[in-house]
Amino acid sequence: MPGTRAPFRRATACIGFICWCLFFCGFSPIPATAKRPHAQKPDYKRQVEQLEELWRIAQLNDDVAQMDRLLSEDYVGITLNGQVVTKAQQLERTRARQLVLTKIQLNDLKIKLIGSTAVVTSEANVDGSNDGTPIHGTYRYTRVYTRVPNGGWKITNFEATRVGPQRARHDSERAQGPPSP
């Protein structure tokens, strides 16, 4: 019976066309909840934020072992007074108690991710001593982390700049808005 196949072919073509339209319009016959879940992307900002806290605690406790784990082998830092230090020098300064921090209060912490690099900027209110000279003040700093092959992070760079009293007052006024008449 040659005439019985024609309706079947038309129906098959029609179903095929409908499926093609639905596929290219983004419709999926599988409910979204039944789809295979994608692997969760790690929250890198949260990881770096936690590392910032580990670093802060390590500095307050003179924890050279923790600092050694957090710093990369090629670390370069610029200290509060402008001295350039390597990882070995930073660890020795802590071991020898050349840098003693008794207070580190962080404000305005921001983390920017660029590929496998995290750039942290923050403001730190600091008390302590540097080479026997008392330190008390507000500093803005930048710390750079790099994600390493095992998935962890290492601190590769650091720089701090003192916020002078004039600058701190200006920032405070700007945050509060214009002075009232």
Secondary structure, DSSP 4 states (H G I P E B T S, - for coil): -GGGHHHHHHHHHHHHHHHHHHHHTT--SS-GGGSPPPPPPP-HHHHHHHHHHHHHHHHHTT-HHHHHHHEEEEEEEE-TTS-EEEHHHHHHHHHTTSEEEEEEEEEEEEEEEETTEEEEEEEEEEEEEETTEEEEEEEEEEEEEEE-TTS-EEEEEEEEEEE-HHHHHHHHHHHH-SPP-
